[in-house]
Amino acid sequence: MEEDTVVTCFYFDFAARSEQSPVNMLGSLLRQLVTGLDEIPKVVVRGFQNEKKAIGGRGLQVSGILKMFQAITTTKRTFICVDALDECVPEHRMVVLESLGQILRASPNARIFITGRPHVRSEVERRLDGTATFILIEPMGDGIVKYLREKLKNDTTPEEMTSALEANIMESISQLSSETYVEPNARAKLWRAMQSYRGLRADIRI
């Protein structure tokens, strides 16, 4: 607050992929950005008024949102946080990344922080003109085991779990070096164990 900095964020939820369009995502970021200002900029007001004059009074489009966003971020230091980019629908992800790239190129005061699984790295590099810096974060084996034990402890159907099945699941999980990659043999073994235990099947995606 002392540095007059604005932070906006958006989380791509796997369960709401179809609803989270580029317009939805960018509109959410713009709304957060405007909320942090003392008054609504004229460029934003004009943008909404112009769209209302269109036939049918259509809502804002990506191009219009970007113009408003860029007008604000050119004068105010802005951080844009986008979480779980890999959960964004691929065709939407292309538009999202191109839009974020336009914001960066037009707004020297803007910075973008993105999280996602490794398979979207090439898209990020390509759409952001290779200007991104990457940091790989991998879960520790003991952290995965602690999480799994906690889930087992709070399961609502403990009578379905046997000591042999628990040991099988723990052994399979401990072989994972990260959530994003599973050895084929470990995947098959883990899936067989999870098929016999419906409680864990609902909580863990392979």
Secondary structure as GFF3:
##gff-version 3
##sequence-region A 1 206
A	DSSP	beta_strand	5	11	.	.	.	ID=ss1
A	DSSP	three_ten_helix	14	16	.	.	.	ID=ss2
A	DSSP	alpha_helix	22	35	.	.	.	ID=ss3
A	DSSP	alpha_helix	42	53	.	.	.	ID=ss4
A	DSSP	alpha_helix	62	73	.	.	.	ID=ss5
A	DSSP	beta_strand	77	83	.	.	.	ID=ss6
A	DSSP	three_ten_helix	85	87	.	.	.	ID=ss7
A	DSSP	alpha_helix	90	106	.	.	.	ID=ss8
A	DSSP	beta_strand	110	114	.	.	.	ID=ss9
A	DSSP	three_ten_helix	118	120	.	.	.	ID=ss10
A	DSSP	alpha_helix	121	127	.	.	.	ID=ss11
A	DSSP	alpha_helix	141	153	.	.	.	ID=ss12
A	DSSP	three_ten_helix	158	160	.	.	.	ID=ss13
A	DSSP	alpha_helix	163	174	.	.	.	ID=ss14
A	DSSP	alpha_helix	184	195	.	.	.	ID=ss15
A	DSSP	alpha_helix	198	201	.	.	.	ID=ss16
###
